[in-house]
């Protein structure tokens, strides 16, 4: 198969009655997906002001929303997803920063939302004679989407990803051995504002498989389990924190139909994947790594069992670069480091964005050029700490900003979290430092042990400067919209 970001279109003609989208009890075919896309393309054509517009899509959970993403790209425009649960003032700010010319939504705007200078179009309706059924054409240089990530200044950073970036990712992804078959049902548990959603829906649709989103209302862990069971899922991608919420149910769960089990978005505890593997006896287990700036993910490591496991502080290795990508570990002066020395991980290759949206200063700070083997290459600084072992595998040590100095010692928060999980029976744990009130380590742990018991056990395993000042025992850790541990929310609790 020759890959194209519009490959989903051929399944509309070749397999029109095949299931494309299954949400709760509703199942939609590729014919219905194609009709929805054709209808929305006609809306875009009548309303857009020129080629390569930026179009916002309100990220609701329905077929129209996913069809809108495909329609925007089919019309050579770039989509910007908007979180329908976010304060509308934030969405207004994103619209302005993105320069969006219209907003597509499957639902009417909520009453009380401030009116925007950008025109809203509802995507509901029956396709008419203006529906566009012509085949889309992929233009590699066109921007497919712009995702806005949090910025240290409080201003979200826009990351534009081109079709060339996406094609490089898709080719490298399928080259890892994670195939998706037309008969497969694929889990989608991510908000559309999180880039892991892109591989879920796009890889599914271009393969002619069926996408199965997880409803966001209710208890997340229960919903994930229900979809895995009810839809008999074959391929699934998880954020480790979200999977950890299911851990109490592992003894009762078996998913023999799961063929590929993938992890990304967060450091993956090795013990978590080992426990999960017992529930998924027929699945390959892949740990992927990558920032939004490198198109979803760009390194991978296949777990081969506890006996051959590679990990640091209990965190599974992130492996080797995907096809076409290069990695470099550097010191504070961007000087390449030898193997087995920890430094900042930097990325180069066809998946890496050219820079941030209309932000030349931020772009200049995030990229640097270096001559390697007679060729000048432009690398992206990830802000992640890693080293390359003797086998060429990347070992992950956490974020640069998760490394702090205590009493003159450099301390990796991930190392403390590793021992915290060890003493609490593999419970979820996070160490944060309050933004005010001096440098002090606070541990949040999901455990029935008392704070005193956890602290006593840690003192037996850690040097004094690494022992948290205080241990907070909680029933659960907060997760953000991406399913990751919400560390800022934990830090905010310390300011109250």
Secondary structure, DSSP 4 states (H G I P E B T S, - for coil): ----TTTHHHHHHHSTTSEEEEETTEEEEHHHHHHHHHHHHHHHHHH--STT-EEEEE--SSHHHHHHHHHHHHTT-EEEEE-TTS-HHHHHHHHHHHT-SEEEESSPPPTTPPP-SSEEEE--S---TT---SPP---TTSEEEEEEE--TTSSPEEEEEEHHHHHHHHHHHHHTT----TT-EEEE-S-TTSTHHHHHHHHHHHHT-EEEEPPSSS-HHHHHHHHHHHTT-SEEEE-HHHHHTTGGGGGG---TT--EEEE-SS--BHHHHHHHHHH-TT-EEEEEE--GGGSS--EEEEE--GGG--EETTEEP-BEEPTT-EEEEE-TTS-B--TT--EEEEEESTTS-S-BTT-HHHHHHHEEEEEETTEEEEEEEEEEEEEE-TTS-EEEEEEGGGEEEETTEEEEHHHHHHHHHHHTTS--EEEEE-SSSSS-EEEEEE-SS-HHHHHHHHHTTS-GGGS-SEEEEES---B-TTSSB-HHHHHHHHH-
